[in-house]
Structure formats: C-alpha cells, structure tokens
Amino acid sequence: MQRVLVSLLSVTVLAGCAGEANETSTARPTSTVRFQGADATLFVEIADDSEERGRGLMGVENLPTDQGMAFVFPGPVEDTFWMKDTLIPLSIAFVDASGRVVDVLDMEPCEADPCPHYGIDEPYVLAIEANSGWFDDHGVVAGDRAELQATLDG
C-alpha cells in the first residue's frame, strides 16, 4: 500500500507536465497505467486536482485507441462520475489504495440534466477512463493490479 501511495504522490507532483484536453482529442499523454494480470498498457493524461477531474474528457470528440485519463485522488473517495457534455462512450476502472482494480463500468454520453451518475460502493484512489470496451478488449477485470507511472515529457 505504501508503494501505491508513494507512486500516486509522485504522479501528483509530476502531473503539472500534463496538457489540457481539447475539442478533438486529449493532449499527448505523459503517463501510463499498466494492468498486470491482463498485461495491458494505457497511455493517460493525469487529472489530479478538482478542476481537472471536473472537466475530465468533456468535449473530446476522438480518443485514440490506447489513450485515456487517470483521475488521481489524494486519498480514498467514493465520488461518482457523470458524462455531462462528454461526447464519446467511455469505460472506467476504479482502483483501490492497494492498487487493485475494484470494478469496471461502461458509461454513455449525456446531454440531459441531470445525467446518470456512475460509481462503486467501495473507496478508491484512482479512476481510469478509456474508450468504451477498452478494458474488456484487453482482459482487464476486477482483481487485476494497476500501476500508474508518470514520466516527464519535455
């Protein structure tokens, strides 16, 4: 658990290098999430403050196949996600403080108000969004280990 928390704290410090999402795609990701058990890697942009987490992938029209967003929280939360003003269907994996995937959900775009909320009944410290079906396509399931690694990119 200490290793996961240290990794998450490192990501928080390094995430200032991550770019903003634009209308057609996310900025070039500077971090990765490796899923052990599924042997899959997703390249992610980091959202580690309330403004970035609130904006998420809103307005993104095209998300490259192996790219997504990692929502990093400073401690365990039970927050929910919604798809207001999100233009593409997404899947989300919730990861607990021990680094294990707790659950994976599929989410649909929403223009209504209010939009449905997506969440789980257990605390988590990391939520990872990818194109709808990405986790299924790569064999990522509850119980797999997820390791977030931030890298500096110029």
C-alpha positions as CSV (number, residue, x, y, z in Angstrom):
1,M,0.0,0.0,0.0
2,Q,2.8,2.4,0.8
3,R,4.3,1.8,-2.6
4,V,1.0,2.7,-4.3
5,L,0.6,5.8,-2.2
6,V,4.2,6.9,-3.0
7,S,3.5,6.3,-6.7
8,L,0.3,8.3,-6.5
9,L,2.1,11.2,-4.7
10,S,4.8,11.1,-7.3
11,V,2.2,11.4,-10.0
12,T,0.6,14.3,-8.3
13,V,3.9,16.2,-8.3
14,L,4.8,15.3,-11.9
15,A,1.3,15.8,-13.3
16,G,1.9,19.5,-13.8
17,C,3.5,18.5,-17.1
18,A,0.3,17.0,-18.4
19,G,-1.5,19.1,-21.1
20,E,-5.2,20.1,-21.3
21,A,-7.8,18.2,-23.3
22,N,-9.0,20.0,-26.5
23,E,-12.1,19.6,-28.6
24,T,-10.9,16.8,-30.8
25,S,-8.5,14.7,-28.7
26,T,-6.6,14.7,-25.4
27,A,-3.1,16.2,-25.2
28,R,-0.2,13.8,-25.7
29,P,-0.3,11.7,-22.5
30,T,2.8,11.8,-20.3
31,S,1.9,8.8,-18.1
32,T,1.0,5.1,-18.3
33,V,-1.2,2.7,-16.4
34,R,0.0,-0.9,-16.7
35,F,-2.5,-3.6,-15.8
36,Q,-0.8,-6.7,-14.5
37,G,-2.9,-9.9,-15.0
38,A,-4.1,-8.5,-18.3
39,D,-0.7,-7.4,-19.5
40,A,-2.1,-4.2,-21.0
41,T,-0.9,-0.6,-21.0
42,L,-3.0,2.5,-21.4
43,F,-1.3,5.9,-22.0
44,V,-3.1,8.5,-19.8
45,E,-3.4,12.2,-19.2
46,I,-3.5,13.0,-15.4
47,A,-6.3,14.8,-13.7
48,D,-5.2,15.4,-10.2
49,D,-7.0,18.5,-9.0
50,S,-10.7,19.2,-8.7
51,E,-10.8,21.4,-11.8
52,E,-9.1,18.8,-14.0
53,R,-11.2,16.0,-12.5
54,G,-14.4,18.0,-13.1
55,R,-13.5,18.7,-16.7
56,G,-12.3,15.2,-17.5
57,L,-12.9,14.2,-21.1
58,M,-15.7,16.7,-21.7
59,G,-15.8,17.9,-25.3
60,V,-13.3,15.3,-26.6
61,E,-14.6,14.1,-29.9
62,N,-12.0,11.4,-30.6
63,L,-9.9,9.5,-28.1
64,P,-7.0,7.5,-29.6
65,T,-7.3,3.7,-29.1
66,D,-4.8,3.2,-26.3
67,Q,-5.2,6.6,-24.6
68,G,-7.3,7.7,-21.7
69,M,-7.4,9.8,-18.5
70,A,-6.3,8.9,-14.9
71,F,-8.2,10.7,-12.2
72,V,-5.9,10.7,-9.1
73,F,-7.4,11.4,-5.7
74,P,-5.3,12.5,-2.6
75,G,-7.0,9.7,-0.5
76,P,-9.8,7.2,-0.7
77,V,-13.0,8.6,-2.1
78,E,-16.5,7.3,-3.0
79,D,-17.2,10.0,-5.6
80,T,-19.3,9.4,-8.6
81,F,-18.7,10.2,-12.3
82,W,-21.1,11.6,-14.8
83,M,-21.0,12.0,-18.6
84,K,-22.4,15.6,-18.9
85,D,-21.1,17.1,-22.1
86,T,-19.0,14.1,-22.8
87,L,-19.3,13.2,-26.5
88,I,-18.0,9.7,-26.6
89,P,-18.9,6.5,-24.7
90,L,-16.3,5.6,-22.1
91,S,-15.4,2.7,-19.7
92,I,-14.0,3.4,-16.3
93,A,-11.9,1.3,-14.0
94,F,-11.8,2.1,-10.2
95,V,-8.6,1.2,-8.4
96,D,-8.3,1.0,-4.6
97,A,-5.4,2.0,-2.3
98,S,-3.8,-1.4,-2.6
99,G,-3.5,-1.0,-6.4
100,R,-6.2,-3.5,-7.3
101,V,-9.0,-2.9,-9.9
102,V,-12.2,-2.9,-7.9
103,D,-14.7,-2.7,-10.7
104,V,-15.1,-1.6,-14.4
105,L,-18.2,0.2,-15.6
106,D,-19.4,1.4,-19.1
107,M,-20.7,5.0,-19.4
108,E,-22.8,6.6,-22.1
109,P,-22.6,10.3,-23.2
110,C,-25.3,12.5,-21.7
111,E,-26.8,15.8,-22.8
112,A,-29.7,15.7,-20.3
113,D,-29.8,17.4,-17.0
114,P,-29.5,15.6,-14.7
115,C,-27.3,12.9,-16.1
116,P,-26.9,9.4,-14.5
117,H,-24.0,9.0,-12.1
118,Y,-21.5,6.1,-12.2
119,G,-19.7,4.9,-9.1
120,I,-19.0,2.0,-6.9
121,D,-19.8,1.1,-3.2
122,E,-16.1,0.9,-2.2
123,P,-13.5,3.6,-1.7
124,Y,-10.9,4.1,-4.4
125,V,-7.9,6.4,-5.1
126,L,-7.7,6.2,-8.8
127,A,-10.2,6.1,-11.6
128,I,-9.1,5.4,-15.2
129,E,-11.2,6.3,-18.3
130,A,-10.7,4.8,-21.7
131,N,-12.8,4.3,-24.8
132,S,-15.8,2.1,-24.2
133,G,-14.9,-1.5,-24.2
134,W,-11.1,-0.9,-23.8
135,F,-10.9,-2.8,-20.5
136,D,-13.0,-5.8,-21.8
137,D,-10.9,-5.8,-25.1
138,H,-7.7,-6.0,-23.1
139,G,-8.9,-8.5,-20.5
140,V,-8.8,-6.1,-17.5
141,V,-11.0,-7.3,-14.7
142,A,-11.6,-6.7,-11.0
143,G,-8.7,-8.1,-9.1
144,D,-6.0,-7.1,-11.6
145,R,-3.3,-4.9,-10.4
146,A,-3.0,-1.4,-11.9
147,E,0.3,0.6,-11.7
148,L,0.3,4.3,-12.6
149,Q,3.7,5.6,-13.7
150,A,4.2,9.3,-14.5
151,T,7.0,10.3,-16.9
152,L,8.4,13.7,-17.7
153,D,7.9,14.6,-21.3
154,G,10.0,17.7,-22.1
